[in-house]
Amino acid sequence: MKPRRRTTFLRVTSSVGVWLLALLLAGCSSGASEVPELMVPLSTVQSGPAIQAEELNGAIARQPRNASLYAHRAEFRLAAGQVEAALRDLNQALELDDAPGEFYYLKARALRAQGQLAGTLAAAAEASRHGYASPALSLLVGEAHLAARHYSDALDHLDRALRQEPANAGALFYKGLAYSGLRDTAQALAMLQASVRLDPRQPESLHQLAFLANANHQPLLAAPYAARGLRLAPTYGPLHYDYGRQFDLLGLPDSAQRHFQRALRYDTTLYRADYRVALALFRQRQYQAAIPHLRRALRRSVLLPNARQMLAESYEAQGQHDLALVEYQRLVQENPGNRHWTYKVWKGRARAQGQPTETPRRAAVEPVAPLNISRPSSGL
C-alpha cells in the first residue's frame, strides 16, 4: 500500500533534524580505536533551491530555446523566494512555448506570491484552459478568492480540490476560513477540526480554531487548541494571544496580560494584543503606558471598540492637548453629529487659542412668589 500523501500548506522549520542526524551517525561508530571522520561544517555545504536554479544556468546557455529549462529554473527560484526572477523565466518560457498549462500554473503561483490576486486568477484560468488540472491549482484559486473575500467562489474551488484529493488538509483549512468569513461558525469549526485531524501539527490551524472559539466566547473550547499549538510552536505570537484571550474571557486578567505581553514579544504586529494590553492599562489609569499600545493598534485597525476615544483621553490626561485635539477631530469625522466629540473639539480649539473653555454659570435667581389673584365674581 502506498503511503497517503499529505498536502503541506504551512511549515514550521527547525534545525532539530540536523543535529539529531549527527548524533545518530556518531552513534554508529564500531570501535573506540577508530579515527573519527572529519565532519564538514553544514554552513559550507551548498544546496537548496537557489543553488539548484544556478545549476540550470549552464543548461540554459547551451539550449536557450528550451522552454522547459526556464520553467524548471522558475520553480526552483520560487522555492527560494526569488519571485521576480521566477516571473522573468516563466514569461520567457511562455514566449517559447505557450501550450503547457503547468507554465501558467507556475506563473499564477509567482503572482500570488506578489499579492497580485487578479493576475493570479487570470493565470490560473489560462492553466485550466490549457488542460492543467490538479488539486494544487484548485487550492491556489480557492485561496486567492478567499484573500479577495469572495467566499462563495473560494468554497467552489476548495470543494473541487477535495473531490480531486479528499484528504487535502489545506483545502479543509481554507474552507474553515471561508465559512468564518460567511459568519457560519459551526461549519467553520467543523472544517478546521477536520483539517487538524488530517494534519495535527499545523500551528496555524490550531490558532484559527482557538481564535474562532474565543471570538464566539467559548474559552473552554479554545484552551486545548491553543495549548497544543504552543507545544508545537512556543514562539508563535498568535497562539499566545489566543491563550491570553481565554484567560480574559474567564475573568483572569493578570494571566491574560502575561500572555498578551508575550504575544507582542514574539510578534509586534499583533494589534489585538496591543489593544488588550492598552485596555487594561487605561482601566488602571496608566495613560502614559497605554498610549504606545493604542497608537500601534490604531495604525492597523480603526475598528477596535473605543480605541481612539481611549487614545484621545489618554493624551488629555497627560496634558498633551494638541495630540488629544487631533484624535477628537478624527472621532468627529468617524462619528458625524456626535455632540460630545464636537464639544471636545471646540474645547480643544479654544484652549489652543487661549480662550476660556468653561461655560459660564448663570447667576442664581431668587424664586418669585406666586401671585394671589382672586377669582372674579360670576354675578350669579
N, C-alpha and C positions, 0 to 999 in steps of 0.2 A: 504494500500500500504506500502511495506517495504521501509524504507529509503535507499537511494542509498549508497552503501559502497564506501568510498573513500580510495584509496591506499595512504598511507602516506609514502613518501620516504625520506623526510628530516624533521627534527624537530628543532624548536627553543623553548627551555624550558624556563619557567617563574614561579616565585613564586606568581604571582598575584592571581591565583585561590585560594591559601591557605588563604590569608588574606581576600579576598572577601567572602569566605565561612564563615570565623569567624565573619565578620560584619553582614552577613545575619542571622547567628544563634543568635548573640547578639540582633538583632532587633526583634526576635520572643518572647522576654520576655513579659509576660502578665500583669505584675504589678511591680511598683517600690518597693513594700514591700517584694517581693520575694527575698530570699537569692540566689545570683548568684552561679552557679555551678563552681567548680574549673576546669580550663581548663588544660589539660595535655600538657606539652611542646611538640611540634611536634618533636623536636630533639630527644626525648627519645622513640618515637614510632618506633618499629622495623617492617619494612615492606620492600617491594620491591623484585626484582628477586633474589638477593643474599640470603635473608632470606628464600625465598620460596625454593631455592635449598638446603639450610641446613636442612629444614624441611623434605626433602625426604631422608635424611641420615638414619633415623631410619627404614623407609620402606625398603630401600635397604639392610640394615643389616638383616632384617627379611626375605627378599626374594632376595638373592644375584644372583639368576638365572633369574630374571625378566628383560628382555631387555628393556621393555617399561619404567621402572622406571629410568634406566640410561639415556634413550633418553629424558625423561621429565626433568631430572635434567640438562642435557646438554643444553636444550632450555633455562632454567632459567639462567644458567651460561653465555650463550651467551648474553642474555639481560643485564646481569650485567657486561659484558666486561671481563669475566673470560674465555678467549678463550682457553688457554692451558688445563685448567681443563675440559672444554666442550669437547674438542677433545678426551681426555682420556675416558670420559664417552661414547662418540659415538663409539670409537674403541671397548670398552667393549661391548656395545650393539650389534655391528655388529658381534662380536665373538660369542655372544649367539644366535643371530638370524639375518641372513644376507638377509632375504626376504623383509622386509618393505622398500619401496622406500623412505619414509619420513626420515629414518635414514640417507640415503645418501644425501638427500637434506640438512639436518641439518649440515652434515659434510662439504658439499660444502659451506654453509654459514660461517662456522668456518674457513675454509681455505681461503675464500675471505677476512675475517677479518684480516688474517695474511699476505695478499698480495700475496698468492700463486695462481697465475692465472691458471697455468697448472693443479694443483691439484684441484682447484675449478671446472674447466671444466670436468675433469675426474670423480669427484664425482657426478656432475650434470648429466653426461651421464649415470652413474650407476643408479641414481634415476629414470631417464626416462626409462631405460631398465627394471627396476623393477616395472613399472606401475605407477609411480608418475607423475602426470600431473597437473600443476596449473599455474595461471598467475605469482605467485611469483617465481616459478622455471624459467619460460621463461624470466622474468625480470632479475633475477640473472645472467643467462647465457648471456643475451644481454649486461648487464653492464660489465661483465667480458671481453667479446670480445671488448667492447668499450675501456676498460682500456688497453687492449693489442693492440689497434689501428687496430683491424680487423673490419673495419667499415661496410662492406657489411654483414659479418656474424652477427654483432650486430643488424643490421636492420632486418635480417630474424627472429631472435628470439624475437625482440621487436614487430614486426608485429604479431607474434604468441601470445604474451601476450595481444595485443589489440584485437585479434579475440576472445580470451578467456574472456577478460574483456574490452569492448570498452571504458569505462570511466576511464582508468588507466592513471592518470596524470603522474606517474613516467615513464611509457613507452614512453609517448609523449615527456617528458623532455629528456630522453636519446636518443630518435630518433633525437631531435634537435641537440644534441651534436655530434651524428654520422654524420649527414648531414653537420655540421660545419667542421668536420674533412675531409669530402669529398669535401670541398670548395663549397658546394651548399647552398649559403647564403639564397636564397629565401625559400627553403624548411626548412632550419634550423630555420629561423624566424617564419615560419608558425607553425612548431611543438611546438616550445617554447611558442608561443602565445596561441595555443590550450591547452597546459598544464596549463598555467596561468588562462585561462578561467575556467578550471575544479577545480583548486586549487589556488586561487588568493593570498594566504597568505604564499607563499613559497619564502623567500628572495633570495635563491639561483637561482630559476627560473628567478626572476626579474633581478638579477645580470647578468645572462648569456644573457638575452635579451639586456640589456643595453650595456654590453661589446661587443656583436656582432654588434650592431648598431654603436657604436663608432668605432670599427675596420673597418667598411665599410664607415666611415666618414659621418655618419648620426646622428649628435649630437642632433638634434631636436626630432628624434625618440627615442633616448636613454634617454633623460631627464626625461620623465614621469615615465619610469620604475625604474630608479634609485631613484627618489623621493618617489615613492610608497614603494620601498624596504626599504628605510631609515626610513619611518614612522613605518614600521613593526619591523625593527631591526636597531635602531640608532647607535649601536656599531659594526656593521658588516663592517669590513675594506674594502672588495672588492667593496661594494656599494659606499663608499666614494671615492674610486679610480675612479669608473665609473662616479660619479658626477663631480669629478675634470677633468676627461678627456674630458667631453663635453664642459666645460669652455675652456679647452686648444684648442680644435678644433674651438671654436667660437672666439678665439683671446682675451681671458680674462685671462692672465697669473696669475695675483695676486689671483683671485678667485680659479683658478686651483691649485696653490701651497698650498693654505689653506687646500683644501680637500685632496691633496696628503699627506701632513703632518699629517692630521687627520687619514687617512687610515693607515699610519705607526704607529701611536699611538695605534691603536686598533689591528694591525696585522703586526708584524715586518718581516714577511716572504713575504710580497708583493714586490717582486723585481722590478716590473714595476713601482710602486710608487717611490721606491728608484731611479730608472733610471730617471724618470721625474723630481724629485727634483734635482738630480745631473746635469741634462741637463741645468736647469735654473741657477743654481749656477755657472756652468762652463761658460755659456754665460756672466755672470756678473763678471767673473774673480775672483770669490770667491773659489779659488782652494782648499784651506785647508778644507773648509766646504764640498766641493764636494767629496773629497776622500773617506770618510767612506761610503757614499751612493753608490759610484761606486764599491767599494770593495764588499759590500753586494750583489749588483745586479749581479756582475760577478760570485759570488760564486754559484748563482742559474741558471744563463743563460749566455753563452758566445756568444749568437747570437744577443745581443742588439746592434743596429747600433752605431758604433764609440765609444762604451763604453770603450773598452780597450785603444784606442787612447787617449780619454779624461783622463783616469787614468794616462797613461804614461806622458802626457803633464802636468798634474796637479802636479805629483811628480817632474818633471823637473822644473816647475815654482817655486816650494817650495824649490829647491835646494837639493832634495832627489834623487841624481843622481843614486845611486846604485839600488833603487827601480824602478826608471824610466827605467834603463837598462833591468831589469828583464821583464818589460812589453813590451819593444820594442823587446826583443828576442822572446817573445810569439807572437807578431804581425808578426814577420818574419816567425815563424812556421805556423801561420794561413794563411799567405799570401806569400808563397814562390816566390822568384823572384822579390818582390816589392823593387825597388831601394831606395825609400825614407826610408822605415823601415830598410833596410840593412845599409844605411848611418848612421841612428840614432844609430844602434848597434855599428858600427865602431867608431863613435864619443864617445859613452859611454865607450867603452873599452879603447880607447886612453886616455880619461880623467882619468879613474881609474888607468892607468899606468903612469900618469904624462906626457904624450906626448902631443904635440900641436894638437889642434883639428880644427884649422882654415887652410884652404887650402891656401898656399902662393900665392899671386898675382904675375903675370908675370910683369916684368918691361915694361914700355911703350916704344914702338919702334917708332922712327921718321919715318914719311911716306917717301917713296922713290919716287923721281920724275920720271915720265915716260921717257923712253929713246926715243930720237928723231932719228929714223933710216930712212934715205932716201930710197925710193924705187929704186931698181936697174933699169937701163935703159933696155928696151926690145930690143933695137937695130933696131927697125923697123922705 
